[in-house]
Amino acid sequence: MSDSAVEEVVHECLALRVRLIGRAITSIYDTALEGHGLTIAQVNLLAALGKIGPCAPSRLGEALQIERSTVSRNLALLLKREWVEVVSADAKGLREVGLTGAGRAKVRSVLPEWRSAQEEAARLLGPAGAASVRSVASGLGFSPGA
């Protein structure tokens, strides 16, 4: 017995497909960056911080559209490795963080592997798919340095 509602969701759900694509693309980058001890999420956080400049962790979360707990978890590692520094703090915790010189150097050091992953991801998506991803992200207002 077929349930048409189940069939429709299974065969048509864009959210499912976007998540599958996202996991496949993330895996490409994370595999490429393994030797650097970073994930693509952490590289993007470093790059966004470098573009935005010193800011509150919440600003990074807004710019990258990620949850506060994810920002906090990644920042803790980046602070420990001294790629990010506390610019200001108070009794409630971090007020602002900034990218260190070592953090900028780390972003530069991962660039060859990032570029390789970028090419592989673009091949997986195809030219039209890569263009669509950029267009949709732009339409959502994605601009980490704005």
C-alpha positions as CSV (number, residue, x, y, z in Angstrom):
1,M,0.0,0.0,0.0
2,S,1.5,3.3,-1.1
3,D,1.2,6.5,1.0
4,S,1.3,9.4,-1.4
5,A,2.2,11.9,1.3
6,V,5.3,9.8,2.3
7,E,6.2,9.3,-1.4
8,E,5.9,13.0,-2.1
9,V,8.2,14.0,0.8
10,V,10.7,11.3,0.0
11,H,10.9,12.1,-3.7
12,E,10.5,15.9,-3.7
13,C,11.8,17.4,-0.5
14,L,14.3,20.1,-1.3
15,A,15.5,20.4,2.3
16,L,16.6,16.8,2.2
17,R,18.5,17.3,-1.0
18,V,20.1,20.5,0.1
19,R,21.3,18.8,3.3
20,L,22.7,15.8,1.3
21,I,24.5,18.1,-1.0
22,G,25.8,20.2,1.9
23,R,27.2,17.1,3.7
24,A,28.9,15.9,0.5
25,I,30.4,19.3,-0.1
26,T,31.5,19.7,3.5
27,S,33.1,16.3,3.4
28,I,35.2,17.4,0.3
29,Y,36.6,20.4,2.1
30,D,37.0,18.7,5.5
31,T,38.9,15.8,3.9
32,A,41.2,18.3,2.0
33,L,41.8,20.3,5.2
34,E,42.5,17.3,7.5
35,G,46.2,17.7,7.4
36,H,45.8,21.3,8.8
37,G,43.7,20.2,11.8
38,L,40.8,22.4,10.7
39,T,37.4,21.9,9.3
40,I,35.9,24.1,6.6
41,A,33.6,25.6,9.2
42,Q,36.6,26.8,11.2
43,V,38.4,28.1,8.1
44,N,35.3,30.1,7.2
45,L,35.1,31.5,10.7
46,L,38.7,32.6,10.5
47,A,38.2,34.1,7.1
48,A,35.0,35.9,8.1
49,L,36.7,37.3,11.2
50,G,39.5,38.5,9.0
51,K,37.1,40.2,6.7
52,I,34.8,41.7,9.4
53,G,37.5,42.6,11.8
54,P,37.3,42.4,15.6
55,C,33.7,41.8,16.6
56,A,31.4,40.0,19.0
57,P,31.0,36.2,18.5
58,S,27.3,36.8,17.9
59,R,28.2,39.0,14.9
60,L,30.2,36.0,13.4
61,G,27.2,33.8,13.9
62,E,24.9,36.2,12.1
63,A,27.4,36.7,9.2
64,L,27.8,32.9,8.7
65,Q,24.2,32.0,9.7
66,I,25.4,29.5,12.4
67,E,24.2,28.9,15.9
68,R,25.8,30.5,18.9
69,S,26.9,27.1,20.3
70,T,28.7,26.3,17.1
71,V,30.5,29.6,17.1
72,S,31.5,29.1,20.7
73,R,32.8,25.6,20.1
74,N,34.8,26.6,17.1
75,L,36.1,29.8,18.7
76,A,37.3,27.8,21.8
77,L,39.6,25.7,19.5
78,L,40.8,28.7,17.5
79,L,41.6,30.7,20.7
80,K,43.5,27.7,22.1
81,R,45.6,27.5,19.0
82,E,46.1,31.3,19.1
83,W,44.6,31.9,15.7
84,V,42.0,34.1,17.3
85,E,42.5,36.4,20.3
86,V,40.2,38.0,22.8
87,V,40.0,41.8,22.0
88,S,37.7,42.6,24.9
89,A,35.9,40.7,27.6
90,D,33.9,41.3,30.7
91,A,32.3,39.3,33.6
92,K,29.8,37.9,31.1
93,G,32.5,36.5,28.8
94,L,33.9,37.4,25.4
95,R,32.8,40.7,24.1
96,E,35.0,40.8,21.0
97,V,37.4,38.5,19.2
98,G,39.9,39.2,16.5
99,L,42.0,37.3,14.0
100,T,45.7,37.1,15.0
101,G,48.7,37.2,12.6
102,A,49.0,33.5,13.2
103,G,45.3,33.1,12.2
104,R,45.9,35.0,8.9
105,A,49.0,32.9,8.2
106,K,46.8,29.8,8.9
107,V,44.3,30.9,6.3
108,R,47.0,31.4,3.8
109,S,48.6,28.0,4.6
110,V,45.3,26.1,3.9
111,L,44.7,27.9,0.6
112,P,46.2,25.2,-1.8
113,E,44.1,22.5,-0.2
114,W,41.0,24.8,0.0
115,R,41.4,25.6,-3.8
116,S,41.7,21.9,-4.6
117,A,38.5,21.2,-2.6
118,Q,36.8,24.3,-4.2
119,E,37.6,22.8,-7.7
120,E,36.3,19.3,-6.6
121,A,33.1,20.9,-5.2
122,A,32.6,22.9,-8.4
123,R,33.0,19.7,-10.4
124,L,30.4,17.9,-8.3
125,L,27.9,20.7,-8.6
126,G,28.6,21.4,-12.3
127,P,28.8,24.9,-13.7
128,A,25.1,25.6,-13.4
129,G,24.9,24.1,-9.9
130,A,27.8,26.2,-8.6
131,A,26.3,29.3,-10.2
132,S,22.9,28.5,-8.6
133,V,24.5,28.1,-5.2
134,R,26.2,31.5,-5.5
135,S,23.0,33.1,-6.7
136,V,20.8,31.7,-4.0
137,A,23.4,32.6,-1.2
138,S,23.6,36.1,-2.6
139,G,19.8,36.4,-2.7
140,L,19.7,35.4,1.0
141,G,21.9,38.3,1.8
142,F,25.0,36.2,2.5
143,S,27.9,38.6,2.8
144,P,30.2,37.9,5.7
145,G,32.1,41.1,5.3
146,A,29.2,43.5,4.9
